Amino acid sequence: MDYRTYLWALIVLLMVLGLIAVMAWLVRRLGLSPGTVGLGRGGRRLQLVEMTPLDAKHRLALIRRDDVHHLVLLGANTTTVVESGIRVASSEAAPPAGEGS
């Protein structure tokens, strides 16, 4: 086999990898991946607002669902709701800057 065969195989490999990357980007952009929650006309209903590590095994997560925040403690083997039903003003419920259009 000469160098042209190897060059052709490399070009085809790069094309296939590029196609996989484009498809993955489209799936992520359109929200078609499994685990996507509640996509409708208004967009996503569930959003991770903030995550703060407490120690090596525990994190504190602030999760927004619609206009309500929930504070959750995440551990290695446990999940505990610390506070639930925290109402958010409509101006605070807007997505962070840089997201969306």
C-alpha positions as CSV (number, residue, x, y, z in Angstrom):
1,M,0.0,0.0,0.0
2,D,1.3,3.4,-0.9
3,Y,0.9,6.7,1.0
4,R,-2.2,7.6,-0.9
5,T,-4.1,4.8,0.7
6,Y,-3.1,6.0,4.2
7,L,-3.9,9.6,3.3
8,W,-7.3,8.6,2.1
9,A,-8.0,6.5,5.3
10,L,-6.9,9.5,7.4
11,I,-9.2,11.9,5.5
12,V,-12.2,9.5,5.8
13,L,-11.5,9.1,9.5
14,L,-11.4,12.8,10.1
15,M,-14.7,13.2,8.1
16,V,-16.4,10.5,10.3
17,L,-15.1,12.1,13.5
18,G,-16.3,15.5,12.3
19,L,-19.8,14.1,11.5
20,I,-20.0,12.6,14.9
21,A,-19.0,15.9,16.5
22,V,-21.7,17.8,14.5
23,M,-24.4,15.2,15.4
24,A,-23.5,15.4,19.1
25,W,-23.6,19.2,19.0
26,L,-27.1,19.1,17.3
27,V,-28.4,16.6,19.8
28,R,-27.2,18.7,22.7
29,R,-28.4,21.9,21.1
30,L,-31.9,20.6,20.3
31,G,-32.2,18.9,23.7
32,L,-32.8,15.4,22.3
33,S,-30.5,13.7,24.7
34,P,-31.9,11.3,27.3
35,G,-32.4,13.0,30.7
36,T,-33.5,16.3,29.2
37,V,-36.3,17.5,31.4
38,G,-39.5,19.2,30.3
39,L,-38.6,20.9,27.0
40,G,-41.5,22.9,25.8
41,R,-42.2,26.3,24.2
42,G,-40.9,28.1,27.2
43,G,-37.6,26.2,27.2
44,R,-36.3,24.1,30.0
45,R,-38.2,23.9,33.3
46,L,-35.3,22.5,35.3
47,Q,-32.0,24.3,35.8
48,L,-29.0,24.0,38.1
49,V,-28.5,27.5,39.4
50,E,-25.4,27.0,41.6
51,M,-23.3,24.2,42.9
52,T,-21.0,24.6,45.9
53,P,-18.6,21.9,47.2
54,L,-18.7,21.6,51.0
55,D,-16.0,19.0,51.4
56,A,-14.5,16.1,49.4
57,K,-17.8,14.1,49.5
58,H,-20.6,16.7,49.8
59,R,-21.9,19.4,47.6
60,L,-24.8,21.9,48.0
61,A,-26.9,22.4,44.9
62,L,-29.4,25.1,44.2
63,I,-31.9,23.9,41.7
64,R,-34.6,25.9,39.9
65,R,-37.9,24.4,38.7
66,D,-40.2,26.9,37.1
67,D,-40.1,29.8,39.5
68,V,-39.2,27.8,42.6
69,H,-35.7,27.1,44.0
70,H,-34.8,24.0,46.0
71,L,-31.7,23.6,48.1
72,V,-30.3,20.0,48.0
73,L,-27.4,18.5,49.8
74,L,-25.7,15.9,47.6
75,G,-23.4,13.2,49.2
76,A,-21.6,10.1,48.0
77,N,-24.6,7.9,48.8
78,T,-27.3,10.3,50.0
79,T,-29.3,13.2,48.7
80,T,-31.1,15.4,51.2
81,V,-33.5,18.3,50.5
82,V,-32.4,21.1,52.8
83,E,-35.0,23.6,51.8
84,S,-37.8,23.4,49.3
85,G,-40.3,25.8,47.8
86,I,-38.1,29.0,47.8
87,R,-40.1,31.4,45.7
88,V,-38.2,33.5,43.2
89,A,-39.2,36.9,41.7
90,S,-39.8,36.8,38.0
91,S,-36.8,39.0,37.3
92,E,-34.5,36.6,39.2
93,A,-36.0,33.6,37.4
94,A,-34.6,34.8,34.1
95,P,-31.7,32.7,32.7
96,P,-28.2,33.9,33.5
97,A,-26.4,36.3,31.1
98,G,-24.8,34.5,28.2
99,E,-27.5,31.8,27.9
100,G,-30.1,31.8,25.2
101,S,-30.5,34.6,22.7
